[in-house]
Amino acid sequence: MKAIASRKRSGTDWERLSTMPVSDIDLSDSPELDSSFFRNATLRMPQPKMPISLRLDQDLVEWYKKRGSGYQTRMNAVLRMYMQAKTGNERRVPSRRLRMAKKCTPSK
């Protein structure tokens, strides 16, 4: 797995965690997966994105960037929702993308 570079400082006490015995870790909220989970699981690969060059208004891009990292994913999700509304295309949007799009919805 690739390490993700982050500018945010972690609140985790890594020193304490690295010396903690495994028996002290509370796993009650993440039960072990058994064979029935994997028997019913399906592998879904993400669709590759098409790199394009797009000219957008500066204030629009700045507005999305102010909402944090992942602004291009949010823009994609908003465009997808618009496309689906206009075409009736009901292709499932992963919940993460939907949350990213909703993050850009202006508050009332």
RAURPE-V160189 format. One record per residue. N is the residue number from 1. RES is the residue in one small letter. OMEGA is omega in whole degrees, 0 to 359 (999 if undefined). NEAR is the number of other C-alpha atoms within 8 Angstrom. D_CENTER is the distance of its C-alpha to the mean C-alpha in whole Angstrom. Layout:
BEGIN
N_RES_OMEGA_NEAR_D_CENTER ; N_RES_OMEGA_NEAR_D_CENTER
END
This chain:
BEGIN
1_m_181_2_16 ; 2_k_174_3_16 ; 3_a_180_4_16 ; 4_i_178_4_13 ; 5_a_181_4_15 ; 6_s_177_5_15 ; 7_r_181_4_17 ; 8_k_179_4_17 ; 9_r_180_5_19 ; 10_s_176_4_18 ; 11_g_182_4_20 ; 12_t_174_4_21 ; 13_d_186_6_25 ; 14_w_180_6_24 ; 15_e_179_6_28 ; 16_r_181_7_28 ; 17_l_182_7_26 ; 18_s_180_6_27 ; 19_t_182_6_31 ; 20_m_176_8_30 ; 21_p_182_6_31 ; 22_v_182_5_29 ; 23_s_180_4_31 ; 24_d_182_6_30 ; 25_i_180_7_26 ; 26_d_181_5_25 ; 27_l_185_6_24 ; 28_s_181_5_25 ; 29_d_177_5_21 ; 30_s_183_5_20 ; 31_p_179_6_23 ; 32_e_180_4_24 ; 33_l_180_6_23 ; 34_d_184_6_26 ; 35_s_180_6_27 ; 36_s_177_6_27 ; 37_f_183_8_23 ; 38_f_177_8_23 ; 39_r_182_6_26 ; 40_n_183_6_24 ; 41_a_175_6_20 ; 42_t_179_4_19 ; 43_l_177_4_17 ; 44_r_180_4_15 ; 45_m_179_4_14 ; 46_p_176_4_12 ; 47_q_177_4_14 ; 48_p_179_4_15 ; 49_k_178_4_15 ; 50_m_178_4_18 ; 51_p_178_4_19 ; 52_i_172_4_21 ; 53_s_186_4_23 ; 54_l_179_4_22 ; 55_r_180_4_25 ; 56_l_177_6_23 ; 57_d_184_6_25 ; 58_q_182_6_24 ; 59_d_178_6_24 ; 60_l_180_8_21 ; 61_v_179_9_19 ; 62_e_180_8_20 ; 63_w_179_8_19 ; 64_y_181_12_15 ; 65_k_180_9_15 ; 66_k_181_6_17 ; 67_r_173_9_14 ; 68_g_182_7_12 ; 69_s_182_5_10 ; 70_g_184_7_8 ; 71_y_179_10_11 ; 72_q_176_6_11 ; 73_t_178_9_8 ; 74_r_178_14_9 ; 75_m_179_10_13 ; 76_n_181_8_12 ; 77_a_179_12_11 ; 78_v_178_9_14 ; 79_l_178_8_16 ; 80_r_179_8_15 ; 81_m_177_8_16 ; 82_y_179_8_19 ; 83_m_181_10_20 ; 84_q_179_11_20 ; 85_a_182_8_22 ; 86_k_185_6_25 ; 87_t_184_6_25 ; 88_g_179_7_24 ; 89_n_185_7_22 ; 90_e_179_5_20 ; 91_r_185_5_18 ; 92_r_175_4_15 ; 93_v_178_6_12 ; 94_p_186_6_9 ; 95_s_179_6_8 ; 96_r_179_6_5 ; 97_r_180_11_6 ; 98_l_178_10_9 ; 99_r_180_8_8 ; 100_m_180_12_7 ; 101_a_181_12_11 ; 102_k_178_7_12 ; 103_k_181_8_12 ; 104_c_180_9_14 ; 105_t_180_6_17 ; 106_p_178_4_20 ; 107_s_184_3_21 ; 108_k_999_2_24
END
